[in-house]
Amino acid sequence: MGLEAVWSFKLRSCFVIMGVAFGIASLTLIVTAVDGANRMAVEMVDMFGPDAALVFGGNIMHRAVGMRTMTLSREDARRIEESLPGVKAVLPMRANGGQTIKAGNRNYQDVLVVGTTENYASAWDWPLAEGRDISAEDEATGAKVVLLGDKPATELFGDESPVGKVVYVSGIPFQVVGKLAYRGVTTGGGGDIDNRVIIPLSTLLQRYNLDRKYFRALRIKFYEPQAMAAHTENLRSFLRSLHHLEPGDEDDFTILTADEILKFLSMFKGGLSIFLGVTATIALLVGGFVLANLFSISVSERAEEIGLKKALGARSSAILFQFLVEACVLTLLGGVLGLFLGLGLGQFLSRMDILTIQFSWKAFFLALAGSQAVGIVFGLKPARQAASLDPIQALRGEG
């Protein structure tokens, strides 16, 4: 009878289902977004490495208008490698984005060209799919050799091996000496970490006529990853000394470590959870009040039906159970619809690079549990109201 009533009162059912669906959609977004952020944190930390620091020129956190960003010099790199305790390797880097590369009759645009010294793959813990890394000799001689990321290698050569082939980077011929393994991590704003090519730093500076004294970033690896907090503080003090900064001056550089990435993602997840949590709570409450009000009206409209059932021997508990079944079926349908709405919106936001969404069974079971909780909590009062009707008054239409 409860299922028949759900089908009979279609407009009421539609309102209740949609009200619950919006709340469950928000709840689904919370769970999938947090799970996606956790996955992204693991991927980023694995990619970044627990034993490394990335130093950027300029203070990203407190950048003033017109503040210099090219503050890391060759002297900084040399002094860090020679004098800072615990340093394993120092890798200066510069990059030039939006470049076009060609191979035969194939073109691929908007590629990031990274210039670096030897052992790029080793310094970034980035396995080579084939070939070799940039060598010290390549850097010393300004060789026109290139290490391809997975994306440009696939776009230009498909399943063929690119090693030994010639590609043109901004019209300049380079011989491919290696290919980086696929990583599949996005960098935000539509960025793809696999969409890059690596050439010797000396070659980049010469071919693009860039300042030879300063770098955009330094990748620094340490011997003892368990002492990264101390290494980071030593590095900061050493750079401040090299740049002659006074005690009250802001850093003119930014140090990024795996711990900093985790702190940022933790703050992001916290803010996201609060925002979506408030949204989900409000939406579920609205859906619950819609259900309660419509069911209260329905009890008045169906007073004669309820009175007839009681006159024929239906117990109050049976009436109560029927209305709760109706409420739970409607909220269950709303929960399933909201789950798919939430996942659909999540996929849209993922493609827009706003959120990283990952489906989990936790989201599925929370959606069902949340919808049933709304059905029971907000459907209980009208169900009791229906169960408590006097059959004689109900048959007279006085319910």
Beta strands, then each sheet from edge to edge (+ up, - down):
strand 1: 52-57
strand 2: 72-73
strand 3: 87-103
strand 4: 106-116
strand 5: 128-131
strand 6: 145-148
strand 7: 166-169
strand 8: 172-180
strand 9: 186-188
strand 10: 191-192
strand 11: 196-200
strand 12: 214-215
strand 13: 217-222
strand 14: 253-257
sheet 1: 5+ 8- 6- 11+ 4+ 3- 13+ 1- 14+
sheet 2: 2+ 12-
sheet 3: 5+ 8- 6- 11+ 4+ 3- 7+
sheet 4: 9+ 10-
end
